[in-house]
């Protein structure tokens, strides 16, 4: 397994570990070890662009709405300074489980830090 792939998997495991006890955006600090915080940019499923502060604020709002979060890796492919990470996400809220498929393209700087995320999502229509 290549180094960037390991970084993506460790980053995802950290998110899963942090979600249940998360209270504020500063609780995401362990993720910063993986990220080029000053150069970070995330482009979300609605093409919204976020820097690191905005991203951790959004993650905090999302985490407060779920009891647990886990994933199953479908495909992961590494290219120079890029990892394509396709997963099935499971968001647990009360007795419900919301399942979506997502693909995130991780862009890395020369030091191996995450500097860019492009997020793509598939989900079922609400009834």
C-alpha positions, 0 to 999 in steps of 0.5 A: 500500500502506498503512502498517500493511500495510507494517509487517506485511510488513517484520515478516514479512521480518525473521522470515524473515531472522533464523531461520537465524542465531538463537541466543537470544531477544535475537536477535529484538531487530530485531523490537522496532522494530515492536512496542509491547513493553510492551503486546504480547500474542499469542494463539496457536492453542491460545488461549495468551496470551504477552507479548513476552518469552514470545513471543520465547522461544517463537519461539527454540524454534521457530526452533531446530527449523527450518533455514529459514522462508518464506511466500507471501502469500495475502491481506492486508487493512487496516482501522483499526488492524488488518491481516488477514494470511493466508499459506502458511507453509513450515517447512524441517527437514532434507529435509522441508517442513511447510506450513501455512496461517495467518492472523494478525490484527495489532492496532496502537496509535495510533503504528503499533506492533504490540500484539496478535496473534491467530493461526489455523492450518490444517494437514494431519493427521499420517499 
